[in-house]
Amino acid sequence: MKQRRPARLIALFCLGWLLFSFPLLTLWDRPESLFGLPLLPLGLFLAWALVIAVLAWLMERGES
């Protein structure tokens, strides 16, 4: 598992890079709202939370 951890972390970094890149952010930049929240901040927060959750899972998984 220790040999695959750096590759998975690099893949997670690339996923985060793509999630926060300009072309994908324009998909969320719309005047609509979901439950009264604008889509852009909601999408940014959810993407950020997803990246952190996957990072925590990857780091915790390798310790046991």
mmCIF file as Biopython writes it, N, C-alpha, C and O atoms, coordinates in Angstrom:
data_model
#
loop_
_atom_site.group_PDB
_atom_site.id
_atom_site.type_symbol
_atom_site.label_atom_id
_atom_site.label_alt_id
_atom_site.label_comp_id
_atom_site.label_asym_id
_atom_site.label_entity_id
_atom_site.label_seq_id
_atom_site.pdbx_PDB_ins_code
_atom_site.Cartn_x
_atom_site.Cartn_y
_atom_site.Cartn_z
_atom_site.occupancy
_atom_site.B_iso_or_equiv
_atom_site.auth_seq_id
_atom_site.auth_asym_id
_atom_site.pdbx_PDB_model_num
ATOM 1   N N  . MET A ? 1  ? 0.821   -1.196 0.000   1.0 0.0 1  A 1 
ATOM 2   C CA . MET A ? 1  ? 0.000   0.000  0.000   1.0 0.0 1  A 1 
ATOM 3   C C  . MET A ? 1  ? 0.862   1.256  0.000   1.0 0.0 1  A 1 
ATOM 4   O O  . MET A ? 1  ? 0.496   2.271  -0.592  1.0 0.0 1  A 1 
ATOM 5   N N  . LYS A ? 2  ? 2.012   1.179  0.670   1.0 0.0 2  A 1 
ATOM 6   C CA . LYS A ? 2  ? 2.853   2.374  0.761   1.0 0.0 2  A 1 
ATOM 7   C C  . LYS A ? 2  ? 3.391   2.796  -0.597  1.0 0.0 2  A 1 
ATOM 8   O O  . LYS A ? 2  ? 3.648   3.980  -0.818  1.0 0.0 2  A 1 
ATOM 9   N N  . GLN A ? 3  ? 3.568   1.831  -1.521  1.0 0.0 3  A 1 
ATOM 10  C CA . GLN A ? 3  ? 4.055   2.188  -2.842  1.0 0.0 3  A 1 
ATOM 11  C C  . GLN A ? 3  ? 2.972   2.888  -3.668  1.0 0.0 3  A 1 
ATOM 12  O O  . GLN A ? 3  ? 3.284   3.710  -4.530  1.0 0.0 3  A 1 
ATOM 13  N N  . ARG A ? 4  ? 1.708   2.567  -3.409  1.0 0.0 4  A 1 
ATOM 14  C CA . ARG A ? 4  ? 0.615   3.160  -4.175  1.0 0.0 4  A 1 
ATOM 15  C C  . ARG A ? 4  ? 0.138   4.487  -3.603  1.0 0.0 4  A 1 
ATOM 16  O O  . ARG A ? 4  ? -0.556  5.236  -4.291  1.0 0.0 4  A 1 
ATOM 17  N N  . ARG A ? 5  ? 0.491   4.790  -2.373  1.0 0.0 5  A 1 
ATOM 18  C CA . ARG A ? 5  ? 0.007   6.029  -1.753  1.0 0.0 5  A 1 
ATOM 19  C C  . ARG A ? 5  ? 0.444   7.280  -2.514  1.0 0.0 5  A 1 
ATOM 20  O O  . ARG A ? 5  ? -0.398  8.143  -2.763  1.0 0.0 5  A 1 
ATOM 21  N N  . PRO A ? 6  ? 1.715   7.424  -2.897  1.0 0.0 6  A 1 
ATOM 22  C CA . PRO A ? 6  ? 2.079   8.633  -3.643  1.0 0.0 6  A 1 
ATOM 23  C C  . PRO A ? 6  ? 1.326   8.766  -4.963  1.0 0.0 6  A 1 
ATOM 24  O O  . PRO A ? 6  ? 0.948   9.872  -5.350  1.0 0.0 6  A 1 
ATOM 25  N N  . ALA A ? 7  ? 1.108   7.667  -5.644  1.0 0.0 7  A 1 
ATOM 26  C CA . ALA A ? 7  ? 0.378   7.729  -6.912  1.0 0.0 7  A 1 
ATOM 27  C C  . ALA A ? 7  ? -1.065  8.161  -6.680  1.0 0.0 7  A 1 
ATOM 28  O O  . ALA A ? 7  ? -1.610  8.939  -7.462  1.0 0.0 7  A 1 
ATOM 29  N N  . ARG A ? 8  ? -1.682  7.671  -5.624  1.0 0.0 8  A 1 
ATOM 30  C CA . ARG A ? 8  ? -3.063  8.056  -5.323  1.0 0.0 8  A 1 
ATOM 31  C C  . ARG A ? 8  ? -3.151  9.516  -4.884  1.0 0.0 8  A 1 
ATOM 32  O O  . ARG A ? 8  ? -4.113  10.208 -5.218  1.0 0.0 8  A 1 
ATOM 33  N N  . LEU A ? 9  ? -2.161  9.980  -4.145  1.0 0.0 9  A 1 
ATOM 34  C CA . LEU A ? 9  ? -2.168  11.383 -3.740  1.0 0.0 9  A 1 
ATOM 35  C C  . LEU A ? 9  ? -1.972  12.302 -4.944  1.0 0.0 9  A 1 
ATOM 36  O O  . LEU A ? 9  ? -2.585  13.367 -5.020  1.0 0.0 9  A 1 
ATOM 37  N N  . ILE A ? 10 ? -1.131  11.898 -5.872  1.0 0.0 10 A 1 
ATOM 38  C CA . ILE A ? 10 ? -0.939  12.685 -7.097  1.0 0.0 10 A 1 
ATOM 39  C C  . ILE A ? 10 ? -2.233  12.692 -7.908  1.0 0.0 10 A 1 
ATOM 40  O O  . ILE A ? 10 ? -2.613  13.726 -8.457  1.0 0.0 10 A 1 
ATOM 41  N N  . ALA A ? 11 ? -2.910  11.549 -7.988  1.0 0.0 11 A 1 
ATOM 42  C CA . ALA A ? 11 ? -4.185  11.486 -8.704  1.0 0.0 11 A 1 
ATOM 43  C C  . ALA A ? 11 ? -5.225  12.378 -8.027  1.0 0.0 11 A 1 
ATOM 44  O O  . ALA A ? 11 ? -6.007  13.037 -8.711  1.0 0.0 11 A 1 
ATOM 45  N N  . LEU A ? 12 ? -5.244  12.407 -6.707  1.0 0.0 12 A 1 
ATOM 46  C CA . LEU A ? 12 ? -6.171  13.275 -5.981  1.0 0.0 12 A 1 
ATOM 47  C C  . LEU A ? 12 ? -5.849  14.745 -6.240  1.0 0.0 12 A 1 
ATOM 48  O O  . LEU A ? 12 ? -6.756  15.563 -6.394  1.0 0.0 12 A 1 
ATOM 49  N N  . PHE A ? 13 ? -4.578  15.077 -6.286  1.0 0.0 13 A 1 
ATOM 50  C CA . PHE A ? 13 ? -4.173  16.441 -6.606  1.0 0.0 13 A 1 
ATOM 51  C C  . PHE A ? 13 ? -4.663  16.834 -7.997  1.0 0.0 13 A 1 
ATOM 52  O O  . PHE A ? 13 ? -5.170  17.938 -8.195  1.0 0.0 13 A 1 
ATOM 53  N N  . CYS A ? 14 ? -4.509  15.928 -8.952  1.0 0.0 14 A 1 
ATOM 54  C CA . CYS A ? 14 ? -4.967  16.206 -10.316 1.0 0.0 14 A 1 
ATOM 55  C C  . CYS A ? 14 ? -6.488  16.364 -10.361 1.0 0.0 14 A 1 
ATOM 56  O O  . CYS A ? 14 ? -6.999  17.220 -11.085 1.0 0.0 14 A 1 
ATOM 57  N N  . LEU A ? 15 ? -7.211  15.549 -9.596  1.0 0.0 15 A 1 
ATOM 58  C CA . LEU A ? 15 ? -8.661  15.686 -9.526  1.0 0.0 15 A 1 
ATOM 59  C C  . LEU A ? 15 ? -9.046  17.043 -8.946  1.0 0.0 15 A 1 
ATOM 60  O O  . LEU A ? 15 ? -9.940  17.713 -9.461  1.0 0.0 15 A 1 
ATOM 61  N N  . GLY A ? 16 ? -8.372  17.442 -7.877  1.0 0.0 16 A 1 
ATOM 62  C CA . GLY A ? 16 ? -8.635  18.758 -7.296  1.0 0.0 16 A 1 
ATOM 63  C C  . GLY A ? 16 ? -8.313  19.880 -8.260  1.0 0.0 16 A 1 
ATOM 64  O O  . GLY A ? 16 ? -9.041  20.869 -8.341  1.0 0.0 16 A 1 
ATOM 65  N N  . TRP A ? 17 ? -7.233  19.724 -8.982  1.0 0.0 17 A 1 
ATOM 66  C CA . TRP A ? 17 ? -6.848  20.727 -9.986  1.0 0.0 17 A 1 
ATOM 67  C C  . TRP A ? 17 ? -7.945  20.855 -11.036 1.0 0.0 17 A 1 
ATOM 68  O O  . TRP A ? 17 ? -8.322  21.963 -11.419 1.0 0.0 17 A 1 
ATOM 69  N N  . LEU A ? 18 ? -8.451  19.727 -11.495 1.0 0.0 18 A 1 
ATOM 70  C CA . LEU A ? 18 ? -9.515  19.757 -12.501 1.0 0.0 18 A 1 
ATOM 71  C C  . LEU A ? 18 ? -10.814 20.334 -11.943 1.0 0.0 18 A 1 
ATOM 72  O O  . LEU A ? 18 ? -11.493 21.103 -12.623 1.0 0.0 18 A 1 
ATOM 73  N N  . LEU A ? 19 ? -11.162 19.968 -10.716 1.0 0.0 19 A 1 
ATOM 74  C CA . LEU A ? 19 ? -12.398 20.468 -10.124 1.0 0.0 19 A 1 
ATOM 75  C C  . LEU A ? 19 ? -12.394 21.982 -9.968  1.0 0.0 19 A 1 
ATOM 76  O O  . LEU A ? 19 ? -13.437 22.625 -10.085 1.0 0.0 19 A 1 
ATOM 77  N N  . PHE A ? 20 ? -11.224 22.552 -9.703  1.0 0.0 20 A 1 
ATOM 78  C CA . PHE A ? 20 ? -11.129 23.989 -9.480  1.0 0.0 20 A 1 
ATOM 79  C C  . PHE A ? 20 ? -10.583 24.744 -10.681 1.0 0.0 20 A 1 
ATOM 80  O O  . PHE A ? 20 ? -10.201 25.908 -10.555 1.0 0.0 20 A 1 
ATOM 81  N N  . SER A ? 21 ? -10.542 24.106 -11.835 1.0 0.0 21 A 1 
ATOM 82  C CA . SER A ? 21 ? -10.058 24.780 -13.041 1.0 0.0 21 A 1 
ATOM 83  C C  . SER A ? 21 ? -11.166 25.645 -13.640 1.0 0.0 21 A 1 
ATOM 84  O O  . SER A ? 21 ? -12.349 25.449 -13.363 1.0 0.0 21 A 1 
ATOM 85  N N  . PHE A ? 22 ? -10.763 26.585 -14.451 1.0 0.0 22 A 1 
ATOM 86  C CA . PHE A ? 22 ? -11.704 27.556 -15.005 1.0 0.0 22 A 1 
ATOM 87  C C  . PHE A ? 22 ? -12.824 26.925 -15.835 1.0 0.0 22 A 1 
ATOM 88  O O  . PHE A ? 22 ? -13.985 27.277 -15.627 1.0 0.0 22 A 1 
ATOM 89  N N  . PRO A ? 23 ? -12.534 26.015 -16.758 1.0 0.0 23 A 1 
ATOM 90  C CA . PRO A ? 23 ? -13.648 25.497 -17.574 1.0 0.0 23 A 1 
ATOM 91  C C  . PRO A ? 23 ? -14.728 24.797 -16.760 1.0 0.0 23 A 1 
ATOM 92  O O  . PRO A ? 23 ? -15.912 24.942 -17.065 1.0 0.0 23 A 1 
ATOM 93  N N  . LEU A ? 24 ? -14.353 24.045 -15.738 1.0 0.0 24 A 1 
ATOM 94  C CA . LEU A ? 24 ? -15.371 23.370 -14.933 1.0 0.0 24 A 1 
ATOM 95  C C  . LEU A ? 24 ? -16.089 24.320 -13.981 1.0 0.0 24 A 1 
ATOM 96  O O  . LEU A ? 24 ? -17.256 24.107 -13.650 1.0 0.0 24 A 1 
ATOM 97  N N  . LEU A ? 25 ? -15.395 25.366 -13.542 1.0 0.0 25 A 1 
ATOM 98  C CA . LEU A ? 25 ? -16.057 26.332 -12.665 1.0 0.0 25 A 1 
ATOM 99  C C  . LEU A ? 25 ? -17.145 27.101 -13.395 1.0 0.0 25 A 1 
ATOM 100 O O  . LEU A ? 25 ? -18.114 27.538 -12.775 1.0 0.0 25 A 1 
ATOM 101 N N  . THR A ? 26 ? -17.000 27.273 -14.698 1.0 0.0 26 A 1 
ATOM 102 C CA . THR A ? 26 ? -18.034 27.992 -15.443 1.0 0.0 26 A 1 
ATOM 103 C C  . THR A ? 26 ? -19.326 27.194 -15.523 1.0 0.0 26 A 1 
ATOM 104 O O  . THR A ? 26 ? -20.389 27.767 -15.763 1.0 0.0 26 A 1 
ATOM 105 N N  . LEU A ? 27 ? -19.254 25.881 -15.327 1.0 0.0 27 A 1 
ATOM 106 C CA . LEU A ? 27 ? -20.482 25.083 -15.296 1.0 0.0 27 A 1 
ATOM 107 C C  . LEU A ? 27 ? -21.359 25.455 -14.109 1.0 0.0 27 A 1 
ATOM 108 O O  . LEU A ? 27 ? -22.584 25.375 -14.190 1.0 0.0 27 A 1 
ATOM 109 N N  . TRP A ? 28 ? -20.736 25.861 -13.009 1.0 0.0 28 A 1 
ATOM 110 C CA . TRP A ? 28 ? -21.469 26.198 -11.791 1.0 0.0 28 A 1 
ATOM 111 C C  . TRP A ? 28 ? -21.845 27.671 -11.723 1.0 0.0 28 A 1 
ATOM 112 O O  . TRP A ? 28 ? -22.662 28.056 -10.887 1.0 0.0 28 A 1 
ATOM 113 N N  . ASP A ? 29 ? -21.270 28.498 -12.578 1.0 0.0 29 A 1 
ATOM 114 C CA . ASP A ? 29 ? -21.506 29.938 -12.519 1.0 0.0 29 A 1 
ATOM 115 C C  . ASP A ? 29 ? -22.789 30.283 -13.272 1.0 0.0 29 A 1 
ATOM 116 O O  . ASP A ? 29 ? -22.757 30.739 -14.415 1.0 0.0 29 A 1 
ATOM 117 N N  . ARG A ? 30 ? -23.897 30.059 -12.614 1.0 0.0 30 A 1 
ATOM 118 C CA . ARG A ? 30 ? -25.220 30.309 -13.201 1.0 0.0 30 A 1 
ATOM 119 C C  . ARG A ? 30 ? -26.064 31.070 -12.179 1.0 0.0 30 A 1 
ATOM 120 O O  . ARG A ? 30 ? -25.799 31.015 -10.979 1.0 0.0 30 A 1 
ATOM 121 N N  . PRO A ? 31 ? -27.071 31.770 -12.663 1.0 0.0 31 A 1 
ATOM 122 C CA . PRO A ? 31 ? -27.903 32.543 -11.729 1.0 0.0 31 A 1 
ATOM 123 C C  . PRO A ? 31 ? -28.873 31.681 -10.915 1.0 0.0 31 A 1 
ATOM 124 O O  . PRO A ? 31 ? -29.542 32.207 -10.026 1.0 0.0 31 A 1 
ATOM 125 N N  . GLU A ? 32 ? -28.970 30.379 -11.189 1.0 0.0 32 A 1 
ATOM 126 C CA . GLU A ? 32 ? -29.886 29.524 -10.430 1.0 0.0 32 A 1 
ATOM 127 C C  . GLU A ? 32 ? -29.369 29.298 -9.013  1.0 0.0 32 A 1 
ATOM 128 O O  . GLU A ? 32 ? -28.211 29.569 -8.693  1.0 0.0 32 A 1 
ATOM 129 N N  . SER A ? 33 ? -30.267 28.795 -8.186  1.0 0.0 33 A 1 
ATOM 130 C CA . SER A ? 33 ? -29.880 28.460 -6.816  1.0 0.0 33 A 1 
ATOM 131 C C  . SER A ? 33 ? -30.496 27.120 -6.446  1.0 0.0 33 A 1 
ATOM 132 O O  . SER A ? 33 ? -31.485 26.688 -7.038  1.0 0.0 33 A 1 
ATOM 133 N N  . LEU A ? 34 ? -29.902 26.481 -5.471  1.0 0.0 34 A 1 
ATOM 134 C CA . LEU A ? 34 ? -30.377 25.201 -4.971  1.0 0.0 34 A 1 
ATOM 135 C C  . LEU A ? 34 ? -30.621 25.368 -3.481  1.0 0.0 34 A 1 
ATOM 136 O O  . LEU A ? 34 ? -29.686 25.648 -2.730  1.0 0.0 34 A 1 
ATOM 137 N N  . PHE A ? 35 ? -31.847 25.204 -3.047  1.0 0.0 35 A 1 
ATOM 138 C CA . PHE A ? 35 ? -32.246 25.436 -1.658  1.0 0.0 35 A 1 
ATOM 139 C C  . PHE A ? 35 ? -31.902 26.850 -1.201  1.0 0.0 35 A 1 
ATOM 140 O O  . PHE A ? 35 ? -31.571 27.068 -0.036  1.0 0.0 35 A 1 
ATOM 141 N N  . GLY A ? 36 ? -31.982 27.802 -2.113  1.0 0.0 36 A 1 
ATOM 142 C CA . GLY A ? 36 ? -31.705 29.193 -1.792  1.0 0.0 36 A 1 
ATOM 143 C C  . GLY A ? 36 ? -30.233 29.563 -1.797  1.0 0.0 36 A 1 
ATOM 144 O O  . GLY A ? 36 ? -29.887 30.702 -1.486  1.0 0.0 36 A 1 
ATOM 145 N N  . LEU A ? 37 ? -29.356 28.627 -2.144  1.0 0.0 37 A 1 
ATOM 146 C CA . LEU A ? 37 ? -27.919 28.893 -2.188  1.0 0.0 37 A 1 
ATOM 147 C C  . LEU A ? 37 ? -27.461 28.977 -3.645  1.0 0.0 37 A 1 
ATOM 148 O O  . LEU A ? 37 ? -27.849 28.144 -4.465  1.0 0.0 37 A 1 
ATOM 149 N N  . PRO A ? 38 ? -26.638 29.979 -3.973  1.0 0.0 38 A 1 
ATOM 150 C CA . PRO A ? 38 ? -26.130 30.073 -5.342  1.0 0.0 38 A 1 
ATOM 151 C C  . PRO A ? 38 ? -25.274 28.848 -5.690  1.0 0.0 38 A 1 
ATOM 152 O O  . PRO A ? 38 ? -24.607 28.277 -4.827  1.0 0.0 38 A 1 
ATOM 153 N N  . LEU A ? 39 ? -25.305 28.459 -6.960  1.0 0.0 39 A 1 
ATOM 154 C CA . LEU A ? 39 ? -24.626 27.233 -7.362  1.0 0.0 39 A 1 
ATOM 155 C C  . LEU A ? 39 ? -23.102 27.310 -7.271  1.0 0.0 39 A 1 
ATOM 156 O O  . LEU A ? 39 ? -22.462 26.328 -6.896  1.0 0.0 39 A 1 
ATOM 157 N N  . LEU A ? 40 ? -22.516 28.447 -7.602  1.0 0.0 40 A 1 
ATOM 158 C CA . LEU A ? 40 ? -21.044 28.523 -7.602  1.0 0.0 40 A 1 
ATOM 159 C C  . LEU A ? 40 ? -20.449 28.297 -6.207  1.0 0.0 40 A 1 
ATOM 160 O O  . LEU A ? 40 ? -19.592 27.425 -6.068  1.0 0.0 40 A 1 
ATOM 161 N N  . PRO A ? 41 ? -20.855 29.034 -5.173  1.0 0.0 41 A 1 
ATOM 162 C CA . PRO A ? 41 ? -20.285 28.742 -3.847  1.0 0.0 41 A 1 
ATOM 163 C C  . PRO A ? 41 ? -20.624 27.342 -3.348  1.0 0.0 41 A 1 
ATOM 164 O O  . PRO A ? 41 ? -19.804 26.699 -2.693  1.0 0.0 41 A 1 
ATOM 165 N N  . LEU A ? 42 ? -21.822 26.872 -3.653  1.0 0.0 42 A 1 
ATOM 166 C CA . LEU A ? 42 ? -22.217 25.528 -3.238  1.0 0.0 42 A 1 
ATOM 167 C C  . LEU A ? 42 ? -21.352 24.469 -3.926  1.0 0.0 42 A 1 
ATOM 168 O O  . LEU A ? 42 ? -20.904 23.519 -3.285  1.0 0.0 42 A 1 
ATOM 169 N N  . GLY A ? 43 ? -21.120 24.635 -5.222  1.0 0.0 43 A 1 
ATOM 170 C CA . GLY A ? 43 ? -20.262 23.698 -5.951  1.0 0.0 43 A 1 
ATOM 171 C C  . GLY A ? 43 ? -18.826 23.732 -5.469  1.0 0.0 43 A 1 
ATOM 172 O O  . GLY A ? 43 ? -18.188 22.687 -5.346  1.0 0.0 43 A 1 
ATOM 173 N N  . LEU A ? 44 ? -18.312 24.917 -5.196  1.0 0.0 44 A 1 
ATOM 174 C CA . LEU A ? 44 ? -16.947 25.038 -4.675  1.0 0.0 44 A 1 
ATOM 175 C C  . LEU A ? 44 ? -16.807 24.363 -3.319  1.0 0.0 44 A 1 
ATOM 176 O O  . LEU A ? 44 ? -15.842 23.639 -3.072  1.0 0.0 44 A 1 
ATOM 177 N N  . PHE A ? 45 ? -17.769 24.602 -2.448  1.0 0.0 45 A 1 
ATOM 178 C CA . PHE A ? 45 ? -17.702 24.002 -1.120  1.0 0.0 45 A 1 
ATOM 179 C C  . PHE A ? 45 ? -17.796 22.486 -1.197  1.0 0.0 45 A 1 
ATOM 180 O O  . PHE A ? 45 ? -17.047 21.787 -0.514  1.0 0.0 45 A 1 
ATOM 181 N N  . LEU A ? 46 ? -18.700 21.966 -2.016  1.0 0.0 46 A 1 
ATOM 182 C CA . LEU A ? 46 ? -18.843 20.521 -2.132  1.0 0.0 46 A 1 
ATOM 183 C C  . LEU A ? 46 ? -17.603 19.871 -2.743  1.0 0.0 46 A 1 
ATOM 184 O O  . LEU A ? 46 ? -17.189 18.796 -2.308  1.0 0.0 46 A 1 
ATOM 185 N N  . ALA A ? 47 ? -17.012 20.512 -3.740  1.0 0.0 47 A 1 
ATOM 186 C CA . ALA A ? 47 ? -15.784 19.971 -4.340  1.0 0.0 47 A 1 
ATOM 187 C C  . ALA A ? 47 ? -14.643 19.991 -3.324  1.0 0.0 47 A 1 
ATOM 188 O O  . ALA A ? 47 ? -13.877 19.031 -3.231  1.0 0.0 47 A 1 
ATOM 189 N N  . TRP A ? 48 ? -14.528 21.068 -2.572  1.0 0.0 48 A 1 
ATOM 190 C CA . TRP A ? 48 ? -13.492 21.194 -1.547  1.0 0.0 48 A 1 
ATOM 191 C C  . TRP A ? 48 ? -13.678 20.125 -0.471  1.0 0.0 48 A 1 
ATOM 192 O O  . TRP A ? 48 ? -12.716 19.484 -0.045  1.0 0.0 48 A 1 
ATOM 193 N N  . ALA A ? 49 ? -14.922 19.941 -0.039  1.0 0.0 49 A 1 
ATOM 194 C CA . ALA A ? 49 ? -15.207 18.927 0.980   1.0 0.0 49 A 1 
ATOM 195 C C  . ALA A ? 49 ? -14.922 17.522 0.461   1.0 0.0 49 A 1 
ATOM 196 O O  . ALA A ? 49 ? -14.438 16.671 1.208   1.0 0.0 49 A 1 
ATOM 197 N N  . LEU A ? 50 ? -15.217 17.274 -0.803  1.0 0.0 50 A 1 
ATOM 198 C CA . LEU A ? 50 ? -14.942 15.972 -1.401  1.0 0.0 50 A 1 
ATOM 199 C C  . LEU A ? 50 ? -13.441 15.686 -1.437  1.0 0.0 50 A 1 
ATOM 200 O O  . LEU A ? 50 ? -13.007 14.586 -1.092  1.0 0.0 50 A 1 
ATOM 201 N N  . VAL A ? 51 ? -12.663 16.659 -1.847  1.0 0.0 51 A 1 
ATOM 202 C CA . VAL A ? 51 ? -11.210 16.474 -1.904  1.0 0.0 51 A 1 
ATOM 203 C C  . VAL A ? 51 ? -10.646 16.211 -0.504  1.0 0.0 51 A 1 
ATOM 204 O O  . VAL A ? 51 ? -9.799  15.333 -0.339  1.0 0.0 51 A 1 
ATOM 205 N N  . ILE A ? 52 ? -11.098 16.948 0.491   1.0 0.0 52 A 1 
ATOM 206 C CA . ILE A ? 52 ? -10.610 16.758 1.861   1.0 0.0 52 A 1 
ATOM 207 C C  . ILE A ? 52 ? -11.041 15.400 2.408   1.0 0.0 52 A 1 
ATOM 208 O O  . ILE A ? 52 ? -10.259 14.729 3.081   1.0 0.0 52 A 1 
ATOM 209 N N  . ALA A ? 53 ? -12.273 14.991 2.127   1.0 0.0 53 A 1 
ATOM 210 C CA . ALA A ? 53 ? -12.756 13.695 2.614   1.0 0.0 53 A 1 
ATOM 211 C C  . ALA A ? 53 ? -11.969 12.547 1.990   1.0 0.0 53 A 1 
ATOM 212 O O  . ALA A ? 53 ? -11.611 11.593 2.681   1.0 0.0 53 A 1 
ATOM 213 N N  . VAL A ? 54 ? -11.701 12.632 0.700   1.0 0.0 54 A 1 
ATOM 214 C CA . VAL A ? 54 ? -10.930 11.571 0.037   1.0 0.0 54 A 1 
ATOM 215 C C  . VAL A ? 54 ? -9.495  11.568 0.550   1.0 0.0 54 A 1 
ATOM 216 O O  . VAL A ? 54 ? -8.915  10.499 0.738   1.0 0.0 54 A 1 
ATOM 217 N N  . LEU A ? 55 ? -8.916  12.733 0.778   1.0 0.0 55 A 1 
ATOM 218 C CA . LEU A ? 55 ? -7.565  12.811 1.322   1.0 0.0 55 A 1 
ATOM 219 C C  . LEU A ? 55 ? -7.504  12.192 2.719   1.0 0.0 55 A 1 
ATOM 220 O O  . LEU A ? 55 ? -6.581  11.434 3.018   1.0 0.0 55 A 1 
ATOM 221 N N  . ALA A ? 56 ? -8.466  12.505 3.565   1.0 0.0 56 A 1 
ATOM 222 C CA . ALA A ? 56 ? -8.498  11.932 4.917   1.0 0.0 56 A 1 
ATOM 223 C C  . ALA A ? 56 ? -8.656  10.417 4.853   1.0 0.0 56 A 1 
ATOM 224 O O  . ALA A ? 56 ? -8.013  9.685  5.605   1.0 0.0 56 A 1 
ATOM 225 N N  . TRP A ? 57 ? -9.519  9.953  3.946   1.0 0.0 57 A 1 
ATOM 226 C CA . TRP A ? 57 ? -9.719  8.506  3.801   1.0 0.0 57 A 1 
ATOM 227 C C  . TRP A ? 57 ? -8.445  7.815  3.329   1.0 0.0 57 A 1 
ATOM 228 O O  . TRP A ? 57 ? -8.093  6.749  3.833   1.0 0.0 57 A 1 
ATOM 229 N N  . LEU A ? 58 ? -7.757  8.413  2.371   1.0 0.0 58 A 1 
ATOM 230 C CA . LEU A ? 58 ? -6.512  7.827  1.872   1.0 0.0 58 A 1 
ATOM 231 C C  . LEU A ? 58 ? -5.425  7.794  2.956   1.0 0.0 58 A 1 
ATOM 232 O O  . LEU A ? 58 ? -4.704  6.806  3.087   1.0 0.0 58 A 1 
ATOM 233 N N  . MET A ? 59 ? -5.318  8.861  3.716   1.0 0.0 59 A 1 
ATOM 234 C CA . MET A ? 59 ? -4.271  8.915  4.733   1.0 0.0 59 A 1 
ATOM 235 C C  . MET A ? 59 ? -4.590  7.979  5.895   1.0 0.0 59 A 1 
ATOM 236 O O  . MET A ? 59 ? -3.686  7.341  6.433   1.0 0.0 59 A 1 
ATOM 237 N N  . GLU A ? 60 ? -5.841  7.887  6.286   1.0 0.0 60 A 1 
ATOM 238 C CA . GLU A ? 60 ? -6.216  7.026  7.391   1.0 0.0 60 A 1 
ATOM 239 C C  . GLU A ? 60 ? -6.144  5.542  6.993   1.0 0.0 60 A 1 
ATOM 240 O O  . GLU A ? 60 ? -5.802  4.690  7.813   1.0 0.0 60 A 1 
ATOM 241 N N  . ARG A ? 61 ? -6.458  5.255  5.775   1.0 0.0 61 A 1 
ATOM 242 C CA . ARG A ? 61 ? -6.456  3.886  5.275   1.0 0.0 61 A 1 
ATOM 243 C C  . ARG A ? 61 ? -5.046  3.292  5.291   1.0 0.0 61 A 1 
ATOM 244 O O  . ARG A ? 61 ? -4.889  2.091  5.512   1.0 0.0 61 A 1 
ATOM 245 N N  . GLY A ? 62 ? -4.048  4.093  5.067   1.0 0.0 62 A 1 
ATOM 246 C CA . GLY A ? 62 ? -2.678  3.603  5.000   1.0 0.0 62 A 1 
ATOM 247 C C  . GLY A ? 62 ? -2.065  3.330  6.356   1.0 0.0 62 A 1 
ATOM 248 O O  . GLY A ? 62 ? -1.065  2.617  6.439   1.0 0.0 62 A 1 
ATOM 249 N N  . GLU A ? 63 ? -2.631  3.874  7.422   1.0 0.0 63 A 1 
ATOM 250 C CA . GLU A ? 63 ? -2.043  3.717  8.747   1.0 0.0 63 A 1 
ATOM 251 C C  . GLU A ? 63 ? -2.361  2.385  9.377   1.0 0.0 63 A 1 
ATOM 252 O O  . GLU A ? 63 ? -1.569  1.883  10.175  1.0 0.0 63 A 1 
ATOM 253 N N  . SER A ? 64 ? -3.502  1.790  9.044   1.0 0.0 64 A 1 
ATOM 254 C CA . SER A ? 64 ? -3.906  0.554  9.710   1.0 0.0 64 A 1 
ATOM 255 C C  . SER A ? 64 ? -3.318  -0.674 9.049   1.0 0.0 64 A 1 
ATOM 256 O O  . SER A ? 64 ? -3.566  -1.794 9.496   1.0 0.0 64 A 1 
#
